[in-house]
Amino acid sequence: MSTEPKAIGRKEYTKLRRIFVQIQGARQAHSELANCRATHKL
């Protein structure tokens, strides 16, 4: 018997993972855009 609980299924995990990656990507793009805007101000 494994001690770790199998709360979420593999499909749910994959879905959450994909959403997380999309959020991270959006945040990265946003920070790059902010940096670009800051440099253009100078």
N, C-alpha and C positions, 0 to 999 in steps of 0.2 A: 504493500500500500504506500502511495506517495503522500507526503505530508502537505505539499502545496495544494491548495484548493483549485479545482478546475472550474472557476466561476464563469469565465467567458469562453465561448467556443473559438475555434481557429478562425472561422469566417468573421466573427465580430472583432477579433483581435486585428485581423488584416485590414478591416474597414477603419477601425480606430487609428491604426498605424498610418493608413493613407491620408486620413484627415489631418493627423498630426504633422505629417510631412508637408502637406499643402499649407498649413498654418505657418510652419517654419519657413517655407519658401516665400510666402507672402511677406512675412516679417523681414526677411533678408532683403527682398526687393524694395520694401518700403524704406529700410535704413539706407540702402544704396541711393535711392531717390532723394532722400533727405540730405545725404552727403553731397550729391550732385548739385542740389539747390543751394547748399551752403557755399560751395566752391564758386558757383556762378555769381553769387552775391558779391564775392570779392572780385 
